[in-house]
């Protein structure tokens, strides 16, 4: 492993056996027979929990399938990635995708079925905030107890004690037994202890899912501070705003596999909105029977950064309408509106009376930075709104060099780049 690599994961897999539904009997004789054989069946079930396939070695190439059956699941399957020192990596995915299992393996709470993990540096984890708190002990005593469980020395806790208490906001109750704390107070104190660890590698799992809005904002600020200190962080959360602001790149897990790796906004885009299917025309209908159809063979349109953006679509109405207007709004991966336009604003509308309308939209050379955007379409007339097609299609802006300066437009500049007028002169020449 190279010196700059903090985490290396190779073909990591984790397998579990789950319980199966027991067979029930409809007769008294069947139930009595089942009762007599119950101990033997329990012994077989216990042996089956730890034995998967005695004829297949535990470690084998990733290409070889293992332990199939309706009572065996793969929480992780052939996961591989590397994290450099100082990187903040977001891991996202739906419930059951394998995110927490991955962090538990990296934390050495559980062992993988196969694969290899290499870690360089001291590792600490925030997997379950509040683990180790004793209700009969005071807040002060629990700080020392919980800090020790998380890997801090007494000297570290002594040095950080006042900072921990101040961050938690429970200083008035620090010598009160924790059993008398509200749930919010316990969470604040637990997070405060965990957030003041000083490891080289920090693993965080859903710590922002608890507490009120002010507390979550405070937690996010602390996580940002940790990231700026140059520590390596793996961050699991369903809060896409937090992931997008803290992380540089990320991974999307689906059914235990890495579905996508890349820049964090691209990963979030693929998670928050299902990737449009290709090679077919798109028809979207609303509850009132109106329809939208993009006039090309894909639900995703690609343009290059700096090039004109144009597209055509059809609106199908359940009954004839007159004096049609249309509009659209582009949303980013975090579901924030980026830019919108409407023919209604420009007093442009279709004349006549029809059920089918073809609409051409020319955004021109819109200075839109690269990334995946989602387009919602509005349809109506000068007097009323007929329907709204939410995220009807995707707009994929490919990276390019519109300024001809030798590099692509950095995504850190925001959603837009701008051609502006500059005048720069030396004051020394005027003297």
N, C-alpha and C positions, 0 to 999 in steps of 0.2 A: 504494500500500500504506500503510495506517495505521501511525502510529508505534509502536503497541503490538503490531503483527503482526510476528513474527520470520520465519515461513515461510509462503509462499502458493504452492500448487500448483494449476494449472488444466489440466484435460483432458490429463494427462500419460500418454503411451503409449510403450512400447518394444517394438520388433519384432526378432526374430532369425530367421535362416534356419538350420535344422538339416540335418545330412547325411542323405541317403537311402541305403537299402540298395542296393548295387551288384548289377546283374544278373549271374548266373553262367551259364556255358555248359557243356553236357553233352558237347560234341564237341571234338576237337582242332582242327578247322578253325575252329570258333566262338571258341575260346580264342586262336588265332593272330590271327584278325581283330580281336579285342578288343585284343590287344597292340599292333597297328599303329595303331589309332585312339585308344589311351590318351592320348597327349599332347594331342590335339585335345579330347577329352572333359574332361581336367583343366582346360584353358583355359576351356571353357564353364562348368564348375563354379565356377571362380574368379570369373568375371564374374557368375554367378548369386548368389554370396554377397553381393555389394554392390548388386545390382540387383533390385528387387522388382517394380515395375510402372512402366515408363517413361511410360505414358500417364496416370498419376494423379500429381498434384503431391504432394510430400513432406508439406506441411502442408495440412490441409483440415479442415472441420468434423467434430466427434466423431461425428456421426450417420452419416457416410459410411463404409461398410465398406472395409477395405483388405486387400490382399495375402493372399487366401485360398489355401490349398493345404496338402498334407500335409507340406511341408518348411518352413512358416512358422509361428512361434508368437508370440503376443503375451504377453510377460512382464508387461507392464502395459497396461491399457486404460482410458483416460478416467478417471484418478484425480484427484480434486480434494479439497483440504482446506486449512485454515488453522490455524496454531499461534501463539498469543499468546506474548509474551515471558514467560519464567519458567515456562512450562508444561512438565510432564513427560508425554510421550505414549508410550503403549505401542502397538507395531505387532505383531500376532500373526496367525498363520495357519499352515497346514500347509506342508510342504516343497514348493517350487515355486509358492507363492502369489504371489511377486513382491516379498517383503520386502527381500531383499538388493539386488535390482535397483533398488528405490526409493532405498535409502540410497546406492548407488553413483552414481545420477544426482544426488542432492542433494550428494554429495561431489565432483562434477565429475570422477569417474573415467571415466564413460561419458556419452554424450549421448543425450537422448531422441529417439525418432522424430518425435514431435510433442508439442506442449504447452508450457507455460510454468512456470518456477520462479523465484520471487523470494525472496532470502535477505537479511535485514538483520542484519549482525554477522559477526564472525570465526567461521569454521566449522572444526571439527576432528572427526575420526572415528576410532573404534575398530572397524574392520571386520575386520581379520585380525591378531590379536595376534601380534607377533613379526616382522611384515614388516619387512625391512631389517636384521635381525641378521646379522652376519658371524661365522661360526664361528671364524675365526682370531684375531679381536680379543678383548680382555678384556671383562669385564662393564662396567668403567668406560668403555672406549672405545665400547662399543655403546650405552651410555646417551646419549652425545653424538651418535653417529651416528643412532640411532633417534629421539631427540628432535628433531634437525634435520629428519629426513624428515617427522615429524609436525607441523612448523611452529613449533617452539620456537626461540628465539634462544639463543646461547651464554650470555648473561647470565641468561636464565630458567633454563637448565639448571644453571648454577653456583649460583644461589640455591636451587634445589630439590634439588640433588644428594644431600645428606645425608638429606632426607626420602624421596626415591625409594629409596635404598639401604635405609633402615630399614624401609620398607613392604614391600620385596621379600623381606627376610629372608636375603639372600645376601651380607651384608657380609664374611664370612670368605673368600669366593671372588671378591670384586669385581675382583681383579687376575689372575684365572685366565681363560684363553681359554674362550669360551662353548662351544666344541666339547666341553669336558670337563664341562659341566653336564648334569645329568639333565633330562629333558623338563619336569618340574615346575618346576625352578629357572629354566629359560628362560622358561616361561610367566609365572612370578611377576615376573621382572625386566621382561619386555615389558609386562605389564599395569601395573606400577608406573610405568613411564615414561609410558604413554598416559594413565593416570588422573590424572596431575598437570598435564595441560594446563589452560589457563585461557581457553577460547574463550567467546564469547557463545552459540554453538550447538554442541551436542555430539551426534554421531550414534554410536550404540553398537549393534553387531551381534553377539549371541551370545557376549559375553565371559565369561558365567558358565557356559558349557558345558564348560570345561576346569578342570583342577585338582581337588584333593581337597575334602572338605566344609569344612574349616577355611578353606582359601583362598577358596572361593566365598563363605563368610560374610563374610570380610574384604572381598572385592570388592563385595559387596552393601552393606556399610556405607559404603564409599567412594563408591559411586554415590548412596546416600542423602545423603551430605554434599554432593556436587555439586548434587543437586536442591535442597537447602535453601539453597544459596547464590544461588538465583534464576536459574540459567542455564536456557536452553531445551534440553531433552533429547528426542531421539527414540530410543526403546529397543526393540530387536528381541530377543526371547528366547522360547524354549519353556518357560522356567521361570515358570509361572503365579503361583507364590507371590511371586517377585521382581517381576514385572510389577504384580501387585495391590498390593504394598506401596510401590512407587516412584511409580506413575503415578496421575494424576487421571482422565484420560480416554484413550480409545484407539480404534484402528481394527482391524477384522477384514478381512484380504485373502483373497479366494477367486478363484483362477484369474486373477489380475492385476487384479481389480476390488475396490473397496471395498464389502464386503457389509454392513457395519454400522459406524456411528460412535456413540459415546456414553460414558457413565460406564464406567470400566474394568471394574468387576465385572459389568456387563451384557454387555460385549464378551467377557469371559472365559467367561461362562455360555453364550453362543452358540457359542463355540469348543470348550469342553471337552465339551459334550454337544450332539449334533445336535438342532436345534429340532424338537419334536414336530409331527407332521403333524396337521392339523385336519380337521374334517368327517368323522370316522369314529370308530367305537368302537375301543378299543384292546384287543388280545388279546396277551398276553405268555405264552410257554411256556418252561418250564425243561427240562433234559435228562431229567427223570424223567417228563415228560408232564403235569405240573400246569400249569394255566393261570390267568392273571389277566386280568380284564376290567373296565375302568372304565365305570361306567354313565352315560355321557354322550357327546356326539358330538364329543369332542375329547380329545386326549392331554394337553392343557394346560388347567388350571383357573385361572380368574382370580377373585381376591377383592380387595376394597379394604382398605387398611391400616386396622385398627381395627374391622373387621366380622367377624362369626362365620365360621368356616371349617368347612364340612361337605362330605362326599362319600360316595358309595356305590360299592362294587365287588363283583365276584363272584370266587370261587375255584372252579376246576373241577379235580377230582382224578381220577387214572386209576382209582381204586377207592374205595369208600365209606370214610369216616373218621368218628371219633366225637369228641365233646367238643372242638370246634374253638376255638382262640384265635388272635388276630392282633395284629400290631404294625406300626409303621412308624417310619422315621427320615428326617428332612429333612436334606439336604445343601446346602451353599452352592455357589457357582460354582467354588470352589477345592477342592471335594470334601471339605470339612471337615464333620463331623456337627454340626448346629445344635441339634436337639432330637429326642427320641424318646419314644414311648409304646407301651404294649402292654396289651391286655385281660388278659393273663396276670398282670401286676402287680396288677391290681385284682380278680383272681379272678372274671373274667367270661368265660364260654365258651358256645359254642353247644351245645345238647344234641341228641341224636339220632344218626342214622347216615345219611350222604348223600354223594354225589359233588359236588354243587353247593351252595355256601354263599354267601349274600348278607350282606355286612358293611357296617354303617353306622358311620362315624367322625365324631364331633363334637368338634373341637378347641376350640370355643367362641371367645370373643373373644381369641384368642391375640395377645399384643402383638408381632407379627412386623413388622419394618420392611419397606419396599418392596424388591422385587428378585425374581429368578428362583431358585426352589429346586427341588430334585429329590427325589422321594419314593421310597424303597425300602420294599417291603412284605414283612413276615415272616408266615409261616403255619405253624401246628402245633397241638398240643394241650397239655394240662397236663404231659405226660410227655416229649414229644419234639418236635423241629423237623422239619417236613415239607419246606419249601422257602423260598427267598428270591428275590424278584423285584427285582433291582437297578435303581434309577432307573426304576421302572415308569411314572411319569408326572411332569409338571412342575406346580409350583404357582407361579403368577405373582401376586405381591402388588403391587397398584397403589398409587402414592403417594397420600397423603391427609393430612388434618389432624385426627388423633384427639383432640388436646388443645384444639382450637378456639382456637389462639393466633395464627392468621393465616398460618402457614407449615407446609410439610410437615415430617415428621420427617427430620432430616439423616441420610444414610447413614453419616456419620462417627461416629454414636452407636453403631453396631454393628448386629447382627441384631435386637435387641429394643429397644423403648422401654418404660418402666415408669411406672405410676401409683403414686406414692409419697406418704406423708404428710409434709407439711412444716409446721414451725412456725418463723416468723421474727419476732423481736421486737427492738425497739430497747432497748439497755442504757441509753441516756440517759433514757428515759422512766421507768426504775425508780429513778433517783436522786432 
